[in-house]
């Protein structure tokens, strides 16, 4: 694999955007990508930069995006630039921008207050993102989401017993998915609260293969 990747990082510091994207950059470089790192959402205003980018990897939890920035990112993905990310850096970004949420295919709404150990079950073993990934367990935040029925779900989890919201227990929730956006591809996994989560072998493999799949 080779190509050009733009890693856009920032937002809430609790998701360690610098350290987490550092792990991601190493994976991309190992796979032959030339990587540019940006600490500003104004990168999404640069049509020339985005037109020459095969893959945008975003790690920007919460924060605010301007209409122009959101439109620039959407336009680039529709034209064929891939988009990939994990956890809050991709599905808890820009809570007030529904256009962005529509492109992502899902939005974080809740997780139990404590880390939980939960099982992840692949449901699309023939998809290239899931090659070599079997069922596995992680101990971290378990995301509850509002999701678009049009996404292609690749892995799920069964939501844990949560004393704050017992009615949610047993809900089957997407963990990893893809979607098409115009000519572009979008890859999401909800695992990744800490950089250590990204180093779990199955998570790292999904991320690596997901970025490759999404890339132009």
C-alpha positions, 0 to 999 in steps of 0.5 A: 500500500502507498499513498498520501495521508493527512492526519488531523488531530486536536480537540479534547485532550483526554483522548490523547490525540498526539500520542494516539495519532503517533501510533497511527502515523507509524502504521501508515508509514509502515504501509508506505504512506507519506504522512502530513500531520495537521493540528488545525481544522483549517486543513479542511478549507484547503481544497488543493491539499485535500485533492492530493490526499488519499486518506484523511485520518481524524482524531478530534474529539468534541470541539466545533467545526465551521460550516466551511470546514465541514463542507470542505471535508465532505466535498473532498470525501465525495470526490474520493478522499478516504476518511478514517478514525476511531472512538471519540475522535471520529464519532464524538466530534462536532456535536452540533454539526449534523451534516458531519454526523450524517457523513460518519453514519453514527454519533456517540451518545453514552458510555458506562461511567467505568471501563468494562470488559466486553466482547467484539464479534466480527459479523462480516468476515469476508470484508477486507477490513476484517481479514484475520480478525476473530472475536476478541475482548477489550477492557475500555469504554463501551460506546452506545451510539445513534447509528444510520441504518445505511452503514455496513456493520463489520463488528458488534458488541452486546451492551453491558449492564449499566447501573445508570441505564439498565434498559440498555443492557443486551442491545447489540451495538456496532463497533466497526463499520464502513460507509460510502460517501459519494466516491469516497469511503469512510471507516470507523471503529469505536474502540480507542479511548486510550492509545493502549486500546489501539495496540490491542492486536485485533484493534490494530489490525482493523485500524490498519486494514480499515485505513487501507480500505478507505484510502483512495 
